[in-house]
Amino acid sequence: MAKRYVKPTSKTFKMKYFFLLIIILFALKTFPEDRHPDDIPRIKQAMVLAVENSRITDSLYADLIKRKAPSALILAYTGTLEALKAKHSWNPYQKISYVARSQKTLQKAVIADPENLEIRFMRFSTQHYTPAFLGYSKEIELDRKMIIHQYSQKAFGKTNPELIKSIAGFLISSNRCTSQEVTILKKFI
């Protein structure tokens, strides 16, 4: 007796694609190093949550340190995550260790791309929140001046307009800018 061809119903068709989608998502989750190395929008979303969530900080950090030949921006995100690991740690020795590591990683990122506004801002903001007595806030003036210079020249590169506005707001609220610098920054809020 010959088998008869049965046309797939839309339900079976949908189920096959549903399972295929699950397999693809599982593969992406299982092999994060196979993803595009600069998945910046996903990283930015996770960074916002990582500020208050140590699990997200640890997970994102583990993902980023696995990457081979990371871009300067990925290095900067890694350095910022190291600073967040210091924030989330209860152990004083680990806090200082992560802050030191963070500043070394951020320095590498700045060296790799010294004109990148976002990288300079990440180093500025981590040093802003680091207690000055630790001695890890040495580049804060340099970064502030570089950022202000980029705003005065409107040299933003590919930086997102919303990020440009947020950086300007943060610098103003940091109370580290002169009145002339605040005037420049207010034009972008």
TORNURO-324379 format. One record per atom (N, C-alpha, C): y negated, x, z negated; residue in one letter. Coordinates in steps of 0.001 Angstrom, whole numbers, plus 500000, padded with zeros to 6 digits. Layout:
BEGIN
YXZa;...
***
This chain:
BEGIN
501157500839500000m;500000500000500000m;498768500894500000m;497858500672500905a;496648501478501029a;495615501035500013a;494874502064499529k;493808501736498586k;492647501129499342k;492099500179498759r;490981499506499374r;489682500085498842r;488686500303499709y;487393500832499322y;486620499756498578y;486100500151497417v;485290499227496628v;483872499767496621v;482970498976497109k;481570499381497144k;481046499441495710k;480383500584495366p;479884500680493991p;478800499650493719p;478911499058492562t;477891498087492174t;476675498851491672t;475600498157491585s;474392498825491129s;474571499302489683s;475407498620488904k;475642499027487525k;476388500359487476k;477437500522488294t;478171501785488291t;477318502903488869t;476513502584489861f;475610503562490459f;474614504062489409f;474046503139488643k;473090503509487592k;473765504331486498k;474972503979486141m;475688504710485093m;475946506153485503m;476352506356486787k;476610507712487268k;475336508548487194k;474214507976487612y;472961508721487572y;472473508933486146y;472750507989485271f;472395508147483868f;473140509343483274f;474438509438483525f;475222510553483009f;474817511873483651f;474471511843484928l;473988513047485591l;472686513517484938l;471799512586484647l;470537512915483989l;470789513512482598l;471712512942481858i;472056513461480526i;472578514892480649i;473422515163481602i;473966516512481799i;472851517493482143i;471940517093483005i;470820517975483370i;469947518258482155i;469621517216481389l;468801517423480189l;469517518305479177l;470806518134479030f;471580518978478125f;471531520428478579f;471660520650479875a;471614522015480406a;470251522647480159a;469184521887480333l;467853522421480082l;467663522762478609l;468184521936477728k;468058522170476288k;468935523342475853k;470102523473476448t;471036524517476069t;470616525885476581t;470003525937477749f;469647527211478359f;468139527305478566f;467348527430477478p;465896527432477624p;465373528606478432p;466091529715478484e;465608530860479251e;465651530611480753e;466355529571481196d;466399529251482610d;465195528424483048d;464429527910482100r;463246527139482446r;462160528041482978r;461184527431483600h;460039528189484096h;459422528951482924h;459169530243483068p;458703531045481941p;457324530652481414p;456538529956482188d;455215529565481718d;455072528049481655d;455918527425480875d;455893525984480697d;454770525648479711d;453541525974480099i;452387525918479206i;452105524512478648i;452110523446479441p;451819522132478836p;452777521766477705p;454056522038477872r;455027521749476809r;454747522606475585r;454425523863475806i;454144524777474698i;452897524321473945i;451861523930474677k;450626523475474030k;450874522247473160k;451658521311473661q;451968520121472866q;452705520500471596q;453667521389471717a;454432521811470546a;453561522601469574a;452624523397470096m;451748524192469224m;450923523293468313m;450435522189468838v;449645521258468031v;450484520751466853v;451736520430467112l;452624519947466058l;453061521071465121l;453164522281465650a;453630523428464860a;452667523798463738a;451408523469463887v;450422523802462858v;450835523229461504v;451404522051461506e;451794521410460245e;453304521284460052e;454095521792460995n;455541521602460912n;456264522932461119n;456870523439460062s;457540524743460128s;458767524720461040s;459458523591461134r;460631523518462019r;460237523682463482r;459156523020463866i;458681523145465244i;458201524572465488i;457519525151464497t;457075526543464612t;458267527451464863t;459302527317464056d;460485528172464180d;461199527967465515d;461335526714465932s;462030526404467185s;461272526954468392s;459982526717468435l;459182527199469558l;459128528726469570l;459008529325468402y;458990530786468296y;460304531372468825y;461426530779468419a;462738531253468891a;462840531141470408a;462280530089470973d;462286529905472428d;461442530983473114d;460264531259472591l;459354532186473265l;459789533648473157l;460377534030472031i;460766535445471906i;461978535802472754i;462694534808473248k;463845535057474131k;463422535406475549k;462205535088475896r;461763535225477288r;461620536682477680r;462149536973478851k;462067538329479390k;460746538472480130k;460049539566479903a;458768539868480543a;457791538693480428a;457436538306479202p;456527537173479034p;455128537486479562p;454443536472480022s;453063536629480476s;452176536909479259s;450945537313479520a;449995537571478434a;449757536301477619a;449696535156478296l;449477533899477591l;450659533545476693l;451861533770477171i;453054533527476344i;453050534474475140i;452652535720475337l;452528536655474212l;451529536126473184l;450410535594473660a;449401535060472746a;449942533867471961a;450686532993472635y;451299531871471909y;452304532392470888y;453050533408471245t;454017534003470308t;453287534557469097t;452207535280469323g;451416535829468220g;450838534749467330g;450388533669467936t;449846532552467157t;450948531897466331t;452133531784466907l;453266531228466159l;453655532131464988l;453536533440465165e;453810534361464060e;452814534119462920e;451560533850463273a;450567533514462243a;450931532200461556a;451431531238462335l;451858529970461734l;453083530158460845l;453963531074461221k;455114531369460364k;454625531927459028k;453564532719459060a;452964533226457818a;452417532058456996a;451758531147457655k;451197529971456960k;452294529164456272k;453412528978456967h;454491528131456446h;455379528845455418h;455314530146455354s;456188530892454449s;455673530804453006s;456580530760452057w;456200530753450653w;456241532164450071w;456947533074450737n;457126534441450258n;455907535295450627n;455188535850449647p;453982536635449932p;454245537838450852p;455372538504450672y;455697539646451524y;455886539191452972y;456612538100453166q;456815537574454522q;455501537121455150q;454627536527454337k;453321536096454854k;452570537278455453k;452474538358454697i;451739539541455162i;452443540163456361i;453766540197456326s;454530540754457434s;454287539968458726s;454304538641458641y;454060537814459827y;452622537940460323y;451664538052459412v;450269538223459830v;450117539543460585v;450708540605460058a;450631541921460723a;451278541856462101a;452448541250462179r;453147541118463465r;452326540283464436r;451726539214463919s;450899538342464736s;449752539113465386s;449082539932464609q;447937540667465148q;448361541710466184q;449518542311465994k;450027543265466993k;450363542542468300k;450991541399468194t;451369540630469389t;450123540128470118t;449152539632469362l;447917539159469982l;447156540309470637l;447208541488470026q;446548542649470627q;447189542995471978q;448510542923472043k;449200543166473315k;448758542156474370k;448603540902473963a;448180539857474899a;446762540122475404a;445872540526474505v;444489540810474907v;444448542006475849v;445226543022475564i;445281544199476450i;445797543802477829i;446794542916477857a;447386542491479133a;446431541624479957a;445569540844479291d;444639539971480009d;443346539824479193d;442494540853479206p;441318540878478339p;440255539812478656p;440268539247479827e;439263538254480212e;439721536814479981e;440922536626479467n;441464535287479298n;440844534623478069n;440085533565478310l;439385532840477259l;440348532297476199l;441441531735476639e;442401531123475711e;443044532169474799e;443369533325475357i;443968534397474559i;442970534893473521i;441721535120473953r;440684535568473013r;440478534533471909r;440511533263472292f;440332532212471299f;441485532195470288f;442713532366470757m;443846532362469822m;443705533491468812m;443300534670469280r;443130535779468331r;441961535492467386r;440856534972467924f;439709534624467091f;440119533635466000f;440809532567466390s;441143531518465419s;442135532008464367s;443107532832464754t;444040533341463736t;443321534277462774t;442400535086463297q;441658535983462405q;440655535208461551q;440148534123462076h;439230533263461305h;439930532726460055h;441185532340460200y;441921531765459078y;442631532804458208y;442624534057458630t;443260535113457838t;442261535627456810t;442656535699455539p;441723536219454532p;441227537622454907p;439922537817454842a;439298539077455265a;439807540272454469a;440137540073453188f;440574541202452354f;441879541836452842f;442618541133453700l;443859541701454239l;443582542739455330l;442378542730455886g;442016543710456901g;442503543381458308g;442861542132458543y;443358541734459864y;442345540888460637y;441073541066460323s;440034540296461003s;439043541211461710s;439506542356462128k;438619543373462698k;438065543009464066k;438782542244464866e;438345541919466230e;437613540586466324e;437367539940465209i;436782538598465249i;435394538604465898i;434580539600465600e;433241539699466208e;433345539978467706e;434211540899468063l;434417541242469468l;434870540023470271l;435833539295469728d;436335538107470421d;435259537027470513d;434516536820469434r;433444535825469470r;432425536171470559r;432015537432470610k;431035537854471617k;431589537690473033k;432852538024473226m;433472537868474551m;433537536399474949m;433899535552474016i;433984534112474285i;432594533557474620i;431597533929473826i;430227533465474076i;429753533961475445i;430065535195475780h;429689535729477083h;430312534899478210h;431567534539478055q;432230533733479077q;431580532350479188q;431165531779478066y;430473530491478109y;429106530641478778y;428390531704478460s;427067531881479064s;427158532115480571s;428258532711481027q;428477532959482453q;429278531846483133q;429736530894482332k;430622529819482815k;431848530418483504k;432356531484482923a;433517532204483467a;434780531721482757a;435279530575483184f;436413529959482506f;437741530125483233f;437721530644484439g;438959530794485192g;439635529448485381g;440916529395485063k;441707528170485237k;441780527349483952k;440934527654482996t;440984526973481702t;440660525489481850t;441452524683481205n;441319523236481199n;439968522831480593n;439239521885481215p;437929521462480686p;437990520944479242p;439074520276478897e;439214519772477521e;439343520941476537e;440046521991476939l;440179523174476093l;438835523883475948l;438064523937477025i;436734524551476974i;435877523832475934i;435932522520475933k;435184521705474974k;435692521957473541k;437007522011473374s;437592522219472038s;437248523589471469s;437298524611472310i;436969525960471855i;435508526014471409i;434616525428472204a;433200525409471842a;433004524716470492a;433660523583470308g;433559522858469037g;434073523664467862g;435195524352468069f;435766525164466993f;434821526304466617f;434281526990467619l;433374528098467335l;432140527628466575l;431596526497466960i;430430525961466246i;430794525657464799i;431929524992464589s;432327524605463226s;432784525799462379s;433068526927463019s;433503528109462264s;432361528752461484s;431138528391461831n;429941528966461198n;429874530480461359n;430428530998462423r;430399532433462699r;429455532778463852r;428789531771464401c;427929531975465565c;426449531955465163c;425668532694465914t;424222532672465717t;423676531363466269t;422421531069465960s;421823529826466461s;421728529842467988s;421482531018468592q;421442531111470050q;422825530844470642q;423857531353470002e;425229531127470476e;425607529655470360e;425194529018469266v;425471527591469087v;424797526789470189v;423584527176470565t;422871526496471643t;423653526589472948t;424182527763473240i;424997527947474453i;426234527049474398i;426919527060473272l;428171526306473120l;427964524799473183l;426861524315472640k;426606522858472600k;426516522256473997k;426214523058474992k;426129522559476368k;427490522123476899k;428547522541476214f;429911522276476710f;430649521231475881f;429957520657474931i;430607519639474074i;430302518248474603i;
***
